[in-house]
Amino acid sequence: MTARLVSTLVSPSDVVFTPSVKARQEENGSRAGYANFEASRGWESRVTPILAEFIAAQTSFYMATANAQGQPYMQHRGGPPGFLHVLDEHTLAFADYAGNKQYITAGNLDENPKAQLFLMDYANAQRVKIWGEAKVVTDAPALTARVSSPDYAAKVERVIVFTLKAWDANCHKHIPQLLKAEDVIPVIRERDQKIAALESRLKELEEKLMS
C-alpha cells in the first residue's frame, strides 16, 4: 500500500481529547495547535476507502477494553488478511473463536462498551488508532457466516461488533520495519539459488583455467 494514511474532515476529537487531556495540552503548550487542527481538519469519524483498504490488508491488531472499575486489558487478535471486516462506514466486526476461555474482553464489554483498536503495519511503518464502542453478538447466523474464515477450523463463539467513533493515523516515527517471514523467505531462497549458480559457474571457469 503506497498511499500514506491521513484522516481528513472534522470529527469528534473530544472522544479522545477529554477536558483533562486538553488541560495537559494547555499546560505543555500544544493545545493551541490541536485546537487549530480540530477547527481546520480534525479526525475522521467514518471508515474512508483508504482506511478500509488498510484494514483489509492487516493480519493482526490489538484491542483495548476496560471493566466497570477502569481496569484496562489489551488483547492481540490475528487472522488472515481481511479477518477484521468493514460492515459499513461506521461498523467493523470480527469473529471471536474458542480460545483459552478467560473471556476478559467479552466480560469487559458486558459492563463497559468503550474500546479501542490499534492496527500496526510494521512493513510499511503505518499505524492506525480507532476509538469507539464494541458489543458481543451471538445467535446471528448471517453475521457469523459473513465474518468467519472458512479455512479456520476453530468454532466461532461470538462476533465482536465495533462502532467507530474516531480514528487517527499518526506519526510513523520509531516504528521498526518488520517483514513477514512468508514474504522474505522466497526472496532469500531465490537469492541463494542465484549465488549457488554463480559459484558453480565460477568453479567451472577456475577448473578450465587450471587445466
C-alpha positions in Angstrom: 0.0 0.0 0.0 1.7 3.2 -1.2 -0.6 5.9 0.0 0.1 7.4 3.4 -2.9 7.1 5.7 -4.2 10.5 6.6 -7.5 11.2 8.4 -9.4 14.1 7.0 -12.5 16.2 7.7 -13.8 17.4 11.1 -14.5 14.6 13.5 -15.3 14.2 17.3 -11.8 14.6 18.7 -13.5 15.1 22.1 -13.8 11.3 22.2 -10.0 11.3 22.9 -9.3 14.9 24.0 -11.2 15.0 27.2 -11.1 18.1 29.4 -8.2 16.7 31.5 -6.3 15.8 28.3 -6.9 19.4 27.0 -5.7 20.7 30.3 -2.4 18.8 29.9 -2.1 20.1 26.4 -2.6 23.6 27.6 0.0 23.1 30.3 2.5 21.8 27.9 1.9 24.3 25.0 0.2 22.0 22.5 -3.5 22.9 23.0 -3.5 25.8 20.5 -2.0 23.7 17.7 -4.5 20.9 18.3 -7.4 23.4 18.5 -6.4 24.7 15.1 -6.2 21.1 13.8 -9.7 20.4 15.1 -11.1 23.5 13.5 -9.4 23.1 10.2 -9.3 19.4 9.6 -9.8 17.2 12.6 -10.2 13.4 12.7 -12.5 11.2 10.7 -15.5 9.5 12.3 -16.2 7.1 9.5 -14.4 4.4 7.5 -13.0 6.0 4.4 -11.9 4.0 1.3 -8.3 4.2 2.2 -8.9 3.1 5.8 -11.0 0.2 4.5 -8.1 -0.8 2.2 -5.7 -0.6 5.1 -7.9 -2.7 7.4 -8.4 -5.4 4.7 -4.6 -5.9 4.5 -4.0 -6.4 8.2 -3.4 -9.8 9.7 -3.5 -8.7 13.3 -4.5 -5.9 15.7 -4.7 -5.1 19.4 -8.0 -4.4 21.1 -8.2 -2.5 24.4 -11.1 -2.7 26.8 -11.7 -1.9 30.4 -14.1 -3.1 33.1 -16.5 -1.0 35.1 -13.8 -0.2 37.6 -11.5 1.1 34.8 -9.1 -1.8 34.9 -7.6 -1.9 31.4 -7.0 -5.0 29.3 -5.2 -5.4 25.9 -5.7 -8.4 23.7 -4.0 -9.4 20.5 -6.1 -10.7 17.6 -4.8 -12.4 14.5 -6.1 -14.0 11.3 -5.9 -14.0 7.6 -5.9 -10.6 5.7 -9.4 -9.2 6.0 -10.4 -11.0 9.1 -11.4 -7.6 10.6 -14.4 -6.8 8.4 -15.8 -3.5 7.4 -19.6 -3.8 7.6 -20.3 -0.2 6.7 -18.7 3.2 7.1 -19.3 3.2 10.9 -19.1 -0.5 11.8 -16.4 -3.2 12.0 -16.7 -6.8 13.1 -14.7 -9.9 13.6 -15.3 -13.5 14.6 -14.4 -14.4 18.2 -13.2 -18.0 18.1 -13.0 -20.5 21.0 -9.7 -20.0 22.9 -8.4 -20.1 26.5 -11.9 -19.4 28.0 -10.8 -16.4 30.0 -13.4 -14.2 28.4 -11.9 -11.0 29.6 -12.7 -8.9 26.6 -16.2 -10.2 26.4 -16.7 -9.7 30.1 -15.4 -6.2 30.0 -17.7 -5.3 27.1 -20.7 -6.6 29.0 -20.2 -3.8 31.6 -18.2 -1.1 29.6 -18.6 -0.8 25.8 -15.7 1.6 25.4 -13.0 0.1 23.3 -10.1 0.9 21.0 -8.4 -0.9 18.1 -4.7 -0.4 17.4 -3.6 -1.6 14.0 0.1 -1.7 13.2 1.6 -2.2 9.7 5.2 -2.9 10.5 6.3 -3.5 6.9 5.1 0.0 5.8 5.6 1.8 9.1 2.0 2.8 9.5 -0.3 2.7 12.5 -4.0 3.5 13.0 -5.8 4.0 16.2 -9.6 3.6 16.2 -11.8 4.6 19.1 -15.4 3.5 19.6 -17.7 1.1 21.3 -18.0 -2.6 21.0 -20.5 -5.3 21.8 -20.8 -9.0 21.8 -23.2 -10.5 19.4 -24.4 -14.1 19.5 -27.2 -16.1 17.7 -26.7 -14.1 14.5 -26.0 -16.8 11.8 -25.8 -14.5 8.8 -23.4 -12.1 10.5 -21.3 -15.0 11.8 -21.1 -16.5 8.4 -20.0 -13.1 6.9 -17.1 -12.6 9.3 -15.9 -16.2 9.7 -12.9 -17.7 7.9 -13.9 -20.9 6.1 -10.3 -22.2 6.3 -10.1 -21.9 10.1 -11.3 -25.0 11.9 -12.0 -23.4 15.4 -15.5 -22.7 16.5 -16.9 -19.2 16.4 -18.3 -18.5 19.8 -19.5 -14.9 19.2 -19.0 -11.9 17.0 -17.5 -8.6 18.2 -19.1 -5.7 16.6 -17.2 -2.4 16.8 -18.9 1.0 16.2 -16.3 3.6 15.1 -16.3 7.0 16.8 -13.0 8.4 15.7 -9.7 7.3 14.1 -6.3 8.7 13.7 -3.2 7.7 11.6 -0.4 9.5 13.4 3.3 9.8 13.3 5.2 6.8 11.9 8.5 7.5 13.7 10.1 4.8 15.7 8.0 2.0 14.1 10.5 -0.8 13.4 10.3 -2.2 9.9 9.4 -5.9 10.3 8.7 -8.1 7.3 6.6 -11.2 7.2 8.6 -14.4 7.0 6.4 -15.8 4.2 7.3 -12.7 2.1 11.0 -12.7 2.9 11.8 -16.5 2.7 11.1 -16.9 -1.1 13.3 -13.8 -1.9 16.1 -15.2 0.2 15.8 -18.6 -1.5 15.9 -17.0 -4.9 19.0 -15.1 -3.9 20.7 -18.2 -2.6 19.9 -20.1 -5.8 21.5 -17.3 -7.9 24.6 -17.3 -5.6 24.9 -21.1 -5.9 24.6 -20.9 -9.7 27.2 -18.1 -9.8 29.6 -20.1 -7.5 29.1 -23.2 -9.7 29.9 -21.2 -12.8 32.9 -19.6 -11.2 34.2 -23.1 -10.2 33.8 -24.3 -13.8 35.8 -21.3 -15.0 38.5 -21.9 -12.4 38.8 -25.5 -13.4 39.2 -24.5 -17.1 41.9 -22.0 -16.3 43.8 -24.6 -14.2 43.6 -27.3 -16.9 
